[in-house]
Amino acid sequence: MNKYNPNIHHRRSIRLKGYDYSQAGAYFITICCKDRICRFGDVVENEMILNEFGQIAYDEWIKTPQLRKNVELDVFVVMPNHIHGIIVLNDMGRGELHSPDNIDIIVSYDITNENAPNQKGEYNSPLRSPSNNIGAIVRGYKSTVTKQINLLNDCDSVWQHNYHEHIIRNEQSYQTISNYIINNPAKWNDDKFYTK
């Protein structure tokens, strides 16, 4: 057994350094199955057909706003070996809900811009809990889906260790990402996650 070596075994974070992932905004999330195994169904005639595991992944995604009051779901799709979705976090402090119609209000500032408003995280605030950030939402989702799938069929591991996220910063980005998600089944054969 190899001894832990931080120079070799360290996994580098792919998150934007210094960014508060609990702040209000829209986030494009992609979660992939381990080894890109197609666990959730098949694309047939440009339409995603969910199997039993895919239905679990779908149902649990839909439940997310019921479990976390700061979350709204936008477009999403469960694909054979991954899920794409837009999660909108609202500002729990003011209780405002946001939708794509006013996406320009909720987009995040470019934190590399020194003229941007203060981007200090609010995770110690009584108005926001660390469990309401994007990482916690994804971890909770992955955990619940894995537990339910393992009740039906003991899988070694359902998901890859990490996930991909993109902070949606403007309406044009939102439209491009939304269209990509909606059209993902029709373009499955050209998808970077495609496997037979």
N, C-alpha and C positions, 0 to 999 in steps of 0.2 A: 504494500500500500504506500502510495506517495505521500510524503509529508506536505502539509500546506505551505505553499510558497506564494506570498502576496504578489510577486512580480509576474507569476505565471497564472495563478488561479483567480486573480482579482477580476470581477466582472465590472466593466465600466458602465456607469449610468448613462442612459441615452436621453434622460430628461434635461430640459433646459435649466442650466445652473442658475439658482437664485429665484426661479419662478415659483409663485405660490399657486399650486394646482388646486387650491380650494376656492380661488376667487371666481366670481361670476364671469361667465364666458361660454363660448361654444368650443367643443373639443371633438375632433375626428379620431375615433378609436378603432384599432384593428387588433383582434386577438386571434392568434393562430393555434391550431391543434399541434401537438407534439409531432415532430417529424413530418408535418404536413399530411398526416393520415386523414383520409376522407371519412370522417365519422358521422357527419350530419345529414347525408343524403346525396342526391345526384342532381345535376342540371340536365333536364330533358326538354328539348325544343325551346331553349332559351329561358326556361323557367326553373327555379329551384324547387325541387320536390324533397321535403323534409322526411327523414325517417324518424324513428322513436327518439333517438338521441338529439336529432336536429330540433324536434318539437320541444324537448326539454330546454335546449339552448334558447329557442325563441321565447318560450313561456317565461323563463327566468329573466330575460332581457326586458320583457314587457312589465314585469313586476318591480323593476328597479325604482320607479318613481313612488310606488306605494311604500317602499321600505326607506327611502331617503327623500325627505320633503324638499330638499334643495335641487332635485334632479328633474329635468324634463327630457323626454326622448324626442328626437327628430327622426329623420329617415334612417333605416338600418336594413341590413340583409344578413341572414344566416346562409353561408355558402358551404360547400362540402367539407372544407377543412379550415374555415376561418369565419369570423363575423366582423362586419364593418358597421359602424354606427356613429351618429352624431349625438353627443350628450351635451345638454345645455344646463349649466349650473346657474341657479338664480341667486340673488343676493339675499341670504337668509336674514341679514340684519334689518332690511327694509321690507322683506316679505314680497318683493316684486317678482312677478313671473315675466319671462321674456319669451319671445317666439322669433322665428326667422324674419317676421315682418319688421322687427326693430333690431335686427342683428347688429346694426351699426352702433347701437347703444351698449351692447354687451361684449363686443370684441375687446380683447386685451390690448394694452398699449405695448409698443415695442420697448422692452425693458433695456435694450441697448441704447435707447435714446435718452440722453441726460436731461432733456426737457420734459420727459414723460412724468406724470404724477407719481408720487411715492408708491413704490411697489412692495413695500414691506409686508410680509405675510401677516395674516390675522389669526393664525392657528391657536394663539393663546387667548384670543378674545372670547368672552362669554357668548358671543353671537355665532361663533363658528367652531366646529369641532374638527380635529384632524381626521376623524372617521368619515368626513364628508368630502374628502378630496378625491381626485380622479383615481389615484392609486388604490385607495381603500375601496372605492366603488368597483373597480375592475377585480381586485382580489376577492371581494365578497361574491361577485358574480361567478368568477371562475370556480371558487370553492363550492358554491351551491350546485352548479351544473355538474361538477365532478362527483360530488356526493350522490346526486340523484342517478347519474349514469352508473356509478359503481353499485348501486342497489340492484340494477338490472343486469349488469355485466361487469365483472371486476376488471377494470382497465389499469394498466400499470400507471399511466398518467395521461390525462386528456389534453392538457394545454402545454404549450411551450412556456418556459420560465417567465418571459417578459411579455410585453405588449407594445404596440406602436401607438403613438399619439401625435396629433398635430393641432396646435392652437389655431383656431379659425379667426383671422384678424379683420376680414372685411367681407362685404356682400359678394364680390366676385369669387373669392376663395370658397365661400359657402356654396355658391351655385355650382362651381366646378366639382366640388366634393360630393354634393348631393346628387348631381347627375352621374358621377362615377359609381356611387353606391346603388342607385336605382338601376343602372344599366349593367351592373356587375354580372348577373346571370347570363345576359345576352352576349357578353364578351368573355365568358369563362375560359374558352380555349386559348385566349391571348393573355389571360391573367398571370401575373408573376407567381401566384400561389397555385397555379394549375398543376394537378397531377392526375394520372388516370387511375 
